[in-house]
Each structure stands twice: as C-alpha cells, then as structure tokens.
Amino acid sequence: MRPADLPEGNVFGAGGAIAGDIAMVSSPGRAGRGGGGAAGRVHFFEWDGSAWNEAGVVESPEAAAGDGFGAAMITDGRVAAIGAPGTTLGNANRAGAVFFFTRADDGTWTAAPEPLTAAEAGENGGFGSVLYGEDTEDGFRLVVGAPTAGGVGIAYTFTPDGDAWRSEGRLYPPVVAGGGRSFGGNFANAFAAVDGEIWIGGSGAGAGREGRVLRYSTDPGGGVEFAGALSASNRDAGDGFGGGVAAQGDFAVVAASRKDYGMGTAYIFERRGDEWVETAEVWSDAKNYAAINGHEVGCEEGVSADFDCSEVNILSFMPVQSLGANRGVRVNDVWGWTDPQTGREYALVGLTDQASFIDITDAQNPRYVGRLPMTEGARGSVWRDIKVFRDHAFIVSDGAGDHGMQVFDLTRLRDVGSEPVTFEADAHYDGIASAHNIVINEATGFAYSVGSSGGGETCGGGLHMIDINEPTEPTFVGCFGHEGTGRRGTGYSHDALCLIYDGPDREHAGKEICFGSNETDVSIADVTDKENPIPLSTATYANVAYAHQGWVTEDHRFFYLGDELDELRTQFSGTRTMIFDITDLDDPVLVKEHFGESTASDHNMYVLDDLLYQSNYNSGLRILDVSDPKNPTEVGFLDTVPYAEGPSMGGSWSNYPYFASGTIIVTSGSEGLFMVKYQKPELVP
C-alpha cells in the first residue's frame, strides 16, 4: 500500500485502521525548524478482492505543520474519526482535536462542519492522541485520550447527540481523582476493550514512570468506575508499561515500549477466574553484525567484511552484546590505556550504563576483561566519557543524575583471570553530578569537567577544574566560564582540549591553554593559574549550529573544529570541518572550511602526526592527511554503518588512534567496537 503523492516530511504508515473493505493509513507531518513543515494526511484504500487501491486522501480542515493529523483513527467504513493532537484552535495552543469525515456513495470523504474538542485539555493537552469506540446498550461511546492534559492525562468520553457529541465525563487516574498529583503523566495513551471494561494505558504512572494499565468497568447505562490496575512484575523506572494495549477474549498484551533503553517488551496477561495474571514476557533482540576475530579482514575492492572501506583493514569487531552489555545498551565514547608494566593495550569503552574494559593486545583476538557499572543511584545515559591519568580512568556521564566522577585503578586489570569481573570504583568525586565530558591535561595532572549539570558546582557548564595528581583524592580547585559564549552566555563548554602550549605564539609558550568547543564559539583561555584563569580570545564562523569538539595540529598552529548540528541544518556538500589558524592565540582566524566525502554529521576527532582521525557518525571513521593543514585530503575510511547515510546521530561516536601498535579503536553506537589499522599506501619510486 503506497500513496500516489506524499509531501516531503510526511511519514506514511505511522498508523492505520480498517473496517471491512475500507482501510485508513496516516502520514503525519513534521513541523520544520523555524516554522514551516508539512501537515498530516490520512489516505483511504479500498479492497477490490485482490489488492488495496488508493481511494482518496484527506487533511485536517485546520491543516498546519506538525498538527499530528492521523495520530489516531477509528472507522466503521462509513464514518471516520481522526485525531490531530497538535491542532491549535482559538487560544489553546496544540490542545488537539478530533475531526470526523463521512463517506458518500461515490466513495468521497467529506469533513463534518465542526471538530470535537475539549477545552479542559488546555495547551499541549494532546487531545486526540488516542481514540477508542464501543457500542453500548444506549448507543455508541467514543473515548478520546489526551495524555498530556493537566500534566497527567485525561480520557474523555462522548456519546452521539444528533449531529453533535455530548460529553459523558472525564476519566482520571484514581490518585489524581482523589486530589493527588503523583500519577506521573501519560495517562490515556492507549485504550482497549476487555469484556465490559475499558483498559487505559498510563505509561508515565508510578514514582519512576514505570507505567500501569488502569481498568475501568462499564455498566449498561454508560457508567464507568475504577476497577483495578495491572503492572509488570519485572519493571524498571521509565519502562513505559501501558504504552500500548490489545486484548481478545481471555488474552491481553501490554507494551512497555521504553524498556531496555527503548528496545521495548510486551507482557502477556491471561484471565484466570476473576483475575488477570501475567504469564509471559516477550521481546526481540536487536539485529547486529557478526563478530569478527581470529584474522584480519583486508579492505579489498572497497569492502572489508560487511563494511565499505578504503585503506583501512578490520582487525576485529566486537558487537555491543560481547562488551558485557545488556539489551538496549549502546556504546559511545572510547579511550585507551597501555599498561606501562606489561605493555598490554586496553580499550576503555563507554556504554549506556557502564564502562567496559577490553584487552586488545592481540587485536585480532580481543578479550572482554570486565566492567565498571555506573554509580549506584545514577541512571543510564547516551553519554559517558572516559580519560586516563597515571594509570587511572576518570569517568563521567551526562544526563545521568547523581553520577559524579568515578575513578578506577586500571592496574587491577592485570589480575583478571579467564572470567570477566564486575568492578567497583576506587574513588568517587561528588563535586559534580552529571557532566558531558572529562578533559585531562596529563602534563599537569588537572582534569576539567565540562558541561556539568544537575547538582554540585556546575561552573555554568564551563571548566570545573580538579586536581587529580593524587588520582584517588580529586580536589576541586576552581571554575572558568568564558563569558558570552555558549547558548546561555555562561561559558558552557561541550568539550575541550587542555595542553601545555608549545606553538609559535611565544607570549604564551609554556602556559596551560584550553581550547573550548563552547556551542556557539571556540574559546581560548590561559588556565595556568587556577585561581585567576584568563580568557584570551574567541572565534566563531558562519552557519553556527553547535560547536562540538576539536583538536590541534602537532605543532599547535591550527585547530580543527567540528560542528555537530550544522549538517542537519544546512545542506553542505559534505561533512564540514572548520580550520582555524591559532598562531596568535589572542586572534584566531578561520582560514578555511573543509568539506568531506560524505554528508554525515561529525562527532569526535583527534590528530596524530600528520593524520586527522574523524568519527563522523553515519560515515564511520574518516582519516584525513593534514600535512598541508589548510587542505586536508581523505586518505582512508571505514564506514561502520553501511546501511545509513547522511546527517544524523547514529554511527561512529569516537576513536582512539594513539596505541604504539598502530591499532585504532572505533566505537559505533548500535554496532559495537572495531579494532582497525590504516594501511598507509607505500610510495613506489
């Protein structure tokens, strides 16, 4: 089933309904940045005995970009009710509405004069997100969900009254009806009819928003009263149990769509006498590429195993699951450590809820050694960052609650036997709660937490400076935020590079200089004196979206910067890298913009000798020759996500090219950890 015409931005197949030979399929539109975008549509199809043929398409009479038209639909083949929870009518912004259409004898669908609304839903109430209809002894009953109304959610019930609809009442979760406000939200985001009951999903119910299904009994006269609740036995905070409900006879299925970091689980319930009993939990595992080990896979004719490539061989590949990860976990950051006593090389891999340690000394046969779980009481997060100083790993996580900074003695990895070990941290620094990155200057023994939030001393998101010369006794020594930079002007730094400067600007030679990627600008500061850090300069560029991360050349003459969001907002010919001349730290100059071979969004990049190693999300690892710093040339790549192209946030997160062996480790979010080697072409005289 495909529509003959589909506006750009509409997603066909987002929802559907069927009655006899009539089917409806929605294609909700998306609001564009800064306005614009597409309005939703609903496409009608008719069955001719052998195929479904498109029989019409309708839009909301109040069509607007992002109106959500088609978010929910029901039909009996003659009348169709279509929810549009993003509709604005009057002064209630995005309060939502339900529109009715009637099918004429010639097959055309005509909108009713007035939509169904609920003033009490208020702004952003989401009225029309879910629809359910049933026949009662007194006629038809329509139930409309507004999952965000009142901050909790409301289910509205209506019955026909001539050509209009009469409100029967409103259903609230019982704790709210009793005067409390602790339900948690997203009540009325799913409905099902179960033998004289209406089951209403509330995926935000519970202190941890683990979710519930609330049962309401109905009587022949149309009355409704609370009859009990269902919950999952194996529940965790944020699972979203109740996000979908379906039932038939003595059998019911409830979705927990956010369980396992969004992978989702379905719970099976069966009626046993007067009770509903959970009898099974079902799920599907994520598909992934097969592990590669035991031999090097060369890049031949542009392919290494399943991955497109050029001059990059795969030494091995470890899927996420082989890194000690639970279902739904993704990888993010990666750093490396070489044991000074044994010479063994280790990959330190950030995951959603832990750091994993991989012995890659034999890069064709990597071994999972153990894991350090996130701080107790923290929550899993997309972001985890790891750096190393004096044989200790320093680990932070963003959006993770009270995570703080974990300190782990990496020499403990020497004693691990054949079985992986779950470790505990050797120390914990609670001067911060969450942080986006941890930056370490190994030459001075100072760490810099950047993008700190959620508690502790955030330093406005700028440099939270920590003395780690005694690794297990980290000590706060001060803040620096480059005023006027960052989206709030507080000096928020998304990432930074701090080093002892040894470049051409001799005025600053020997000073500890930090280059901050501060969302809106590049910040350059002298932090030698932690009590009196000195802002030196800022630099910006055209089409700023999000100054994300960067690195300097070996001679400290140039700074390469990636903007994480610019490829999403501006149609460039390829991944954009800004090149700044920093020969005068007080006056950095943008000298060129380099555009890569693909249009992927960029993420982390590092320089070693004359090579720049970029992890560019959907295009994987890209290696650029920067021997001519103003004119980088791509000399190799490994595409870690061959199934996706273009700008987005999936794919290669980071890489670490600094092992003496030449092994490069690369992370890719849903895929896992790659061990690769760049095959530098040999010049033939």
C-alpha positions in Angstrom: 0.0 0.0 0.0 1.6 3.2 -1.2 0.1 6.7 -1.7 0.3 8.3 -5.1 1.6 11.5 -3.6 3.4 12.1 -0.3 4.7 15.5 0.8 8.3 15.7 2.0 8.4 15.3 5.7 5.3 13.1 6.0 5.8 9.5 7.3 3.4 7.1 5.6 2.4 4.1 7.7 2.6 5.8 11.1 -0.9 4.4 12.0 -3.9 2.7 10.5 -7.5 1.5 10.9 -9.6 -1.0 9.0 -13.3 -1.8 8.6 -14.4 -4.3 6.0 -13.1 -3.3 2.6 -12.1 0.2 3.8 -8.6 0.9 5.2 -7.0 4.1 6.5 -3.3 4.8 6.7 -1.9 8.0 8.2 1.1 10.1 7.2 1.6 12.6 10.0 3.7 15.7 9.0 6.5 17.2 10.9 7.0 20.9 11.9 10.1 22.4 10.4 12.7 24.3 12.3 11.8 27.9 12.4 8.3 27.2 11.1 7.0 25.6 8.0 6.9 21.8 7.5 4.1 19.5 6.4 0.5 18.9 7.7 -0.6 15.4 8.4 -2.7 13.4 5.9 -4.9 10.2 6.0 -5.0 8.0 2.9 -8.0 5.8 2.2 -7.8 2.5 0.4 -10.4 0.1 -0.8 -10.1 -3.7 -1.3 -11.2 -5.0 -4.7 -10.8 -8.7 -3.9 -7.1 -8.9 -4.8 -5.4 -5.6 -3.9 -5.8 -2.4 -2.0 -6.3 0.6 -4.2 -6.0 4.2 -3.1 -9.4 5.8 -2.9 -8.8 9.2 -1.5 -6.8 11.4 0.8 -7.9 14.0 3.4 -6.2 16.6 5.5 -7.5 18.4 8.6 -9.8 21.4 7.9 -7.4 23.2 10.2 -4.3 21.8 8.5 -1.0 23.0 9.9 2.6 21.8 10.1 3.0 19.3 12.9 -0.7 19.1 13.6 -0.4 15.3 14.2 -3.4 14.7 12.0 -3.7 10.9 11.8 -2.1 10.2 15.1 -5.2 8.1 16.0 -8.1 6.8 13.8 -11.2 4.7 14.0 -13.8 3.9 11.4 -16.8 1.7 10.7 -16.4 2.2 6.9 -18.9 5.0 6.7 -17.7 7.5 9.3 -14.0 8.1 10.2 -12.8 9.8 13.4 -9.3 11.2 13.1 -7.2 12.6 15.9 -5.0 15.6 15.4 -3.4 16.2 18.9 -1.2 19.1 17.6 -4.1 21.2 16.4 -4.4 24.8 17.7 -7.9 26.1 17.9 -8.6 29.5 19.4 -6.2 30.4 22.1 -5.4 26.9 23.2 -2.0 26.1 21.5 -1.8 22.5 20.4 -4.7 21.5 22.6 -5.8 19.0 20.0 -9.0 18.0 18.2 -10.8 15.1 16.6 -12.2 15.5 13.1 -15.0 13.5 11.5 -15.3 12.5 7.9 -18.3 10.8 6.2 -18.1 8.6 3.1 -20.5 9.3 0.3 -21.9 6.8 -2.1 -19.3 7.7 -4.7 -16.5 7.0 -2.2 -15.5 10.6 -1.4 -14.9 11.6 2.2 -16.3 14.9 3.5 -15.4 16.6 6.7 -18.0 17.4 9.3 -18.5 21.1 10.0 -17.1 21.1 13.5 -14.3 19.1 15.2 -14.6 17.6 18.6 -12.6 19.4 21.2 -12.2 19.5 25.0 -11.4 22.9 26.3 -10.2 21.4 29.6 -7.3 19.7 27.7 -5.6 23.1 27.7 -2.4 24.0 25.9 -0.4 21.0 24.7 -3.1 18.7 26.0 -2.7 16.2 23.2 -6.5 15.7 22.8 -7.0 13.2 20.0 -3.7 11.3 20.6 -5.7 8.0 21.1 -9.2 7.0 20.1 -11.5 4.1 21.1 -15.1 3.4 20.3 -17.6 0.8 21.5 -21.2 0.0 21.3 -23.2 0.1 24.5 -26.9 -0.6 25.2 -27.5 3.1 25.0 -25.6 3.5 21.7 -22.1 4.3 20.7 -19.4 5.6 23.1 -16.3 7.4 22.0 -13.3 7.7 24.3 -10.6 10.3 23.4 -7.2 10.3 25.1 -5.3 13.5 26.0 -2.2 12.0 27.5 -0.6 15.4 28.4 -3.7 17.3 29.6 -3.3 18.8 33.0 0.2 17.4 33.2 -1.2 14.0 34.0 -3.5 12.9 31.2 -7.3 12.7 30.8 -9.6 10.3 29.0 -12.8 12.0 27.7 -16.0 10.0 27.0 -18.6 11.1 24.5 -21.9 9.8 23.0 -23.7 10.9 19.8 -26.4 13.6 20.2 -27.9 14.1 16.7 -25.2 15.6 14.6 -23.1 16.6 17.6 -21.4 14.8 20.5 -22.4 15.0 24.1 -19.7 14.8 26.8 -20.3 12.0 29.2 -17.5 12.8 31.5 -13.8 12.5 32.1 -11.7 9.7 33.5 -8.6 10.4 35.6 -6.2 8.1 37.2 -7.5 7.4 40.7 -4.8 9.1 42.6 -5.5 12.3 40.7 -9.2 11.9 41.1 -8.6 11.7 44.8 -6.8 15.0 44.9 -3.2 13.9 44.5 -0.9 14.7 41.6 1.6 11.9 41.8 0.5 9.7 38.9 3.4 10.8 36.7 1.7 11.6 33.4 0.8 10.0 30.1 -2.5 8.6 31.3 -4.8 7.8 28.4 -2.1 7.0 25.9 -3.7 3.6 24.9 -7.1 2.0 25.1 -8.6 -1.5 24.8 -12.0 -3.1 25.4 -12.0 -6.1 27.7 -15.3 -7.8 28.4 -17.2 -4.9 29.9 -14.1 -2.9 30.9 -12.1 -0.1 29.3 -8.4 -0.6 29.9 -6.5 2.7 29.8 -2.7 2.7 29.5 -0.8 5.1 31.6 2.9 4.8 30.6 4.0 7.5 33.0 2.4 6.1 36.1 4.5 5.4 39.2 7.2 7.2 41.0 9.7 6.1 38.4 7.3 6.3 35.5 7.4 2.6 35.1 3.8 2.6 33.9 0.4 1.0 34.6 -2.8 -0.1 32.9 -5.9 1.1 34.7 -9.1 -0.9 34.4 -12.5 0.8 34.4 -15.7 -1.2 34.5 -18.7 0.0 32.4 -22.4 -0.7 33.1 -25.2 -0.9 30.6 -26.3 2.6 31.5 -23.0 4.1 30.5 -21.5 4.5 33.9 -17.8 4.0 34.4 -15.8 3.3 37.6 -12.2 2.3 38.5 -11.8 -1.5 38.8 -8.1 -2.0 39.4 -4.7 -1.8 37.8 -2.1 -4.0 36.0 1.6 -3.7 36.3 4.6 -5.7 35.2 6.5 -8.0 37.6 9.8 -7.2 36.0 9.5 -3.4 36.0 12.1 -0.6 36.0 11.9 3.1 36.1 11.0 4.6 32.7 9.7 1.4 31.1 6.5 2.9 29.8 4.3 -0.1 30.6 0.9 0.7 29.2 2.2 2.4 26.1 0.1 0.0 24.0 -2.7 -2.4 25.0 -4.5 -5.1 23.0 -7.0 -7.7 24.1 -9.1 -10.5 22.8 -11.2 -12.8 25.0 -9.1 -14.1 27.9 -5.8 -12.9 26.4 -4.2 -9.5 26.6 -0.9 -7.9 25.6 0.6 -4.8 27.1 3.6 -2.9 25.7 6.4 -1.4 27.7 7.9 0.4 24.8 10.7 2.2 26.6 12.0 -0.9 28.5 15.7 -1.7 28.0 16.6 1.8 26.8 13.8 1.9 24.2 14.1 -1.6 22.8 10.7 -2.4 24.3 9.0 -5.5 25.7 5.5 -7.0 25.5 3.8 -8.6 28.6 1.2 -11.3 28.1 -1.7 -11.5 30.5 -4.3 -14.2 30.7 -7.6 -14.3 32.6 -7.7 -16.8 35.5 -11.1 -16.7 37.1 -11.7 -13.1 38.1 -8.0 -12.2 37.9 -5.7 -11.2 35.1 -2.3 -12.9 35.5 1.0 -12.1 33.8 2.1 -15.3 32.1 4.9 -14.3 29.8 7.3 -11.5 28.8 8.4 -11.4 25.1 10.8 -9.3 23.1 13.1 -9.4 20.1 16.8 -8.9 20.3 18.5 -6.2 18.3 20.0 -7.3 15.0 23.7 -6.7 14.6 26.7 -7.7 12.5 28.5 -10.9 13.4 31.7 -10.7 15.5 35.0 -10.7 13.6 38.0 -12.2 15.2 40.9 -14.6 14.6 42.1 -13.0 11.4 42.5 -9.6 9.8 40.0 -8.7 7.1 41.6 -6.7 4.4 39.9 -3.8 2.5 39.6 -5.3 -0.9 37.7 -3.7 -3.7 36.2 -1.2 -1.3 34.8 -3.6 1.2 36.1 -5.2 4.5 33.6 -7.9 5.7 30.2 -6.1 5.6 31.7 -2.6 5.7 32.7 -0.2 3.0 36.2 1.0 3.3 39.3 2.5 1.8 42.9 1.7 3.0 41.5 0.5 6.4 41.5 -3.2 7.4 39.4 -4.6 10.2 41.5 -6.5 12.8 38.4 -7.5 14.8 34.9 -6.4 15.6 33.0 -6.9 18.9 29.3 -6.4 18.8 27.7 -4.5 21.6 26.5 -7.6 23.4 30.0 -9.0 23.6 31.1 -6.0 25.6 29.2 -7.1 28.7 26.2 -5.1 27.7 22.5 -5.7 28.5 19.8 -5.5 25.9 19.2 -2.0 24.5 22.6 -0.7 25.6 24.7 1.3 23.1 28.3 2.3 23.0 29.5 5.9 23.0 33.0 7.2 24.0 36.2 5.3 23.9 39.7 5.9 25.2 42.9 3.8 25.5 45.4 2.7 28.1 48.7 0.9 27.7 49.9 -0.9 30.9 53.5 0.6 31.5 54.5 -2.6 33.3 53.3 -5.3 30.8 52.9 -3.3 27.6 49.3 -4.6 27.2 46.9 -2.4 25.4 43.3 -1.9 26.6 40.2 -0.2 25.1 38.1 1.7 27.7 34.6 1.7 26.2 31.8 3.9 27.4 28.3 2.3 27.3 24.8 3.5 28.3 25.2 2.2 31.9 28.8 1.1 32.4 32.4 1.3 31.2 33.8 -1.9 29.7 37.5 -2.9 29.6 38.8 -4.8 26.6 42.3 -6.3 26.2 43.2 -5.6 22.6 46.9 -6.5 22.8 46.2 -9.2 20.3 44.0 -7.0 18.2 42.7 -9.9 16.2 41.5 -11.7 19.3 40.2 -9.0 21.7 39.1 -10.1 25.2 36.4 -8.6 27.4 38.0 -8.3 30.8 35.4 -6.6 32.9 33.1 -3.7 33.6 32.6 -0.8 35.9 28.8 -0.2 36.3 27.5 3.4 36.6 27.4 5.0 40.0 24.7 3.5 42.2 21.6 5.7 42.0 22.5 7.1 38.7 20.5 6.5 35.5 21.6 5.1 32.2 22.5 7.7 29.6 23.5 8.2 26.0 26.7 10.0 27.2 29.6 8.6 29.0 33.2 9.9 28.8 36.5 8.4 29.9 40.0 9.8 30.1 43.2 8.4 31.7 45.9 9.8 34.0 48.6 7.9 36.0 47.0 4.5 35.2 43.6 5.6 36.5 40.4 6.0 34.4 38.2 9.0 35.2 34.6 8.5 34.1 31.7 10.9 33.9 28.2 10.7 32.4 25.8 13.4 31.2 22.0 13.4 31.9 22.7 10.6 34.5 21.6 12.2 37.7 24.0 11.9 40.7 26.7 10.1 38.8 29.7 12.2 39.8 33.2 11.2 38.6 34.3 7.6 39.0 38.0 6.9 39.5 39.2 3.4 38.6 42.7 1.9 39.1 43.5 0.3 35.7 46.3 -1.8 37.1 43.6 -4.0 38.6 43.0 -5.3 35.1 46.4 -7.2 35.3 44.9 -9.6 37.9 41.8 -10.7 35.9 41.6 -14.4 35.1 39.7 -16.1 32.4 36.3 -14.8 33.6 35.2 -11.1 33.3 35.0 -9.2 36.5 32.4 -6.6 37.6 34.5 -3.9 39.4 33.7 -1.2 41.9 35.3 2.3 41.6 38.4 3.0 43.7 37.2 6.6 44.4 34.2 8.8 43.7 34.2 12.6 43.2 30.8 14.2 44.1 31.7 17.8 43.4 29.7 17.3 40.2 26.5 15.3 39.4 26.3 14.9 35.6 28.9 16.1 33.1 29.2 15.9 29.4 32.9 15.3 29.2 36.0 15.0 31.3 39.1 16.6 29.9 42.6 15.8 31.3 45.9 17.5 30.8 48.3 14.7 31.5 51.2 17.1 31.6 49.8 19.0 34.7 47.6 16.5 36.4 44.5 18.6 36.2 41.1 17.4 35.0 38.3 19.6 33.6 34.7 18.5 33.9 32.7 20.3 31.2 29.0 20.6 30.6 28.4 19.9 34.2 24.7 19.9 35.3 22.2 18.5 37.8 24.0 19.2 41.0 27.3 20.2 42.6 29.3 23.1 41.3 28.4 23.3 37.6 30.6 26.4 36.9 27.9 27.5 34.4 28.8 24.4 32.3 32.3 25.7 31.8 35.6 24.3 33.1 35.1 22.7 36.6 38.8 22.3 37.5 40.0 19.3 39.5 43.5 18.5 40.8 44.0 14.7 40.2 47.7 14.5 40.9 46.6 12.1 43.7 44.2 10.2 41.5 42.0 8.7 44.2 41.8 12.1 46.0 40.5 14.5 43.4 40.2 18.1 44.7 38.2 21.0 43.3 40.4 24.0 42.5 38.1 26.5 40.7 35.8 27.4 37.8 36.2 29.1 34.5 33.5 30.0 32.1 34.2 32.1 29.1 31.6 34.8 29.4 29.5 35.5 26.4 30.0 32.0 24.8 27.6 29.1 24.9 23.9 29.3 24.2 23.2 30.9 27.6 26.3 33.1 27.5 27.7 31.4 30.7 30.7 29.8 29.0 29.2 26.3 28.7 31.8 24.1 27.1 30.7 20.9 25.3 34.2 19.6 25.1 37.7 21.0 25.4 41.4 20.3 24.9 43.8 21.5 27.5 47.6 21.3 27.0 50.9 23.0 27.6 51.2 25.3 24.7 54.3 24.9 22.5 53.4 26.8 19.4 54.6 29.9 17.5 52.9 32.4 19.9 55.9 32.7 22.2 54.0 35.1 24.5 52.0 32.1 25.7 54.7 29.4 25.5 54.7 27.0 28.4 51.3 28.1 29.6 48.4 25.8 30.2 45.9 26.7 27.4 42.4 25.3 27.0 40.6 25.3 23.7 36.9 25.0 24.4 34.2 24.0 22.0 31.5 26.2 23.5 28.3 25.6 21.5 28.4 29.0 19.8 32.2 29.8 19.7 35.7 28.4 20.2 37.1 29.6 23.5 40.8 30.0 24.1 41.9 30.6 27.7 45.0 30.5 29.9 44.2 28.4 32.9 47.8 28.2 34.3 46.7 30.0 37.5 43.6 28.1 38.6 42.5 31.0 40.8 42.8 33.5 38.0 42.2 31.9 34.7 42.5 34.4 31.8 40.2 34.4 28.7 42.3 35.1 25.7 40.0 35.1 22.7 37.0 33.6 21.0 36.4 32.6 17.4 33.2 31.9 15.5 32.1 31.1 12.0 29.2 31.2 9.6 26.2 28.9 10.0 27.0 28.1 13.6 24.7 25.3 14.9 26.7 23.6 17.7 30.5 24.0 18.1 31.1 20.4 19.3 34.7 19.3 19.6 38.1 19.9 18.1 41.9 19.2 18.2 45.1 21.0 17.4 47.9 20.0 15.0 51.1 18.6 16.4 52.8 22.0 16.0 50.0 23.9 17.7 49.5 26.1 14.7 46.0 25.0 13.7 42.8 24.0 15.4 40.3 21.7 13.7 36.6 22.1 14.8 33.6 20.0 14.1 30.0 21.4 14.4 27.7 18.5 15.3 24.5 20.0 14.0 25.4 22.1 11.0 25.0 19.3 8.5 21.5 18.8 9.8 20.6 22.5 9.4 22.4 23.5 6.2 22.8 21.5 3.0 26.6 21.3 2.7 28.3 19.3 0.0 29.9 17.2 2.7 30.9 17.0 6.4 32.2 20.4 7.4 35.4 20.9 9.4 36.5 24.4 10.3 40.2 25.2 10.2 41.5 27.9 12.5 44.9 29.5 12.3 46.0 29.8 16.0 49.5 31.1 15.5 48.3 34.1 17.5 46.2 32.8 20.4 44.8 36.3 21.0 43.5 36.5 17.5 42.5 33.1 16.0 41.4 33.2 12.3 39.2 30.9 10.4 41.2 30.2 7.3 39.2 27.5 5.6 36.2 25.2 5.7 36.9 21.6 4.6 34.0 19.5 3.2 34.3 15.8 3.4 33.4 13.0 1.0 30.1 12.2 2.7 27.3 14.4 4.2 27.4 12.7 7.7 27.3 14.7 10.9 30.7 15.0 12.6 31.4 13.9 16.2 34.9 13.4 17.7 38.3 13.9 16.0 41.9 13.5 17.0 45.3 14.3 15.5 48.3 12.1 15.4 51.3 13.2 13.4 50.0 14.3 10.0 46.7 12.4 10.2 43.3 13.6 11.5 41.0 10.8 12.6 37.4 11.8 12.5 34.4 9.8 13.8 31.6 11.1 11.6 28.5 9.2 12.7 26.9 7.6 9.7 30.1 7.6 7.6 32.2 6.0 10.3 35.9 6.6 10.7 37.4 9.0 8.2 41.2 9.6 8.0 42.5 12.8 6.6 46.1 13.7 5.7 46.7 17.2 7.2 50.4 17.5 6.2 49.1 20.5 4.3 47.0 21.8 7.3 44.8 24.1 5.3 44.0 21.5 2.6 43.1 18.2 4.3 42.8 15.2 2.0 40.9 12.0 2.8 43.2 9.0 2.6 41.1 6.2 4.2 37.8 5.3 5.8 35.8 2.5 7.4 32.0 3.0 7.2 30.7 1.4 10.4 27.1 1.9 9.4 26.8 0.9 5.8 23.0 0.8 6.0 22.7 4.6 6.7 23.8 7.8 5.0 23.5 11.5 5.6 23.4 13.6 8.7 22.1 12.0 11.9 23.2 11.0 15.4 23.7 7.2 14.7 27.0 5.6 13.9 30.6 6.2 14.9 30.9 8.2 18.1 34.6 8.3 18.7 38.0 6.7 18.1 41.5 6.4 19.7 44.5 6.3 17.4 47.3 6.6 19.9 48.4 3.0 20.6 52.0 2.2 19.8 50.9 -0.9 17.9 49.1 1.2 15.4 45.7 -0.3 16.3 42.9 2.2 16.1 39.8 1.6 18.2 36.5 2.9 16.9 33.1 2.9 18.6 29.8 2.8 16.7 26.6 3.3 18.7 24.4 0.3 17.9 27.1 -1.8 16.4 30.0 -2.0 18.9 33.8 -1.8 19.0 36.0 -2.0 15.9 39.8 -2.7 16.0 41.2 -1.4 12.7 44.5 -0.5 11.1 45.2 2.2 8.5 47.2 0.7 5.5 49.2 3.8 4.5 49.9 3.4 0.8 53.6 2.9 0.1 55.2 5.2 -2.4 56.9 3.4 -5.3 59.9 5.2 -6.6 
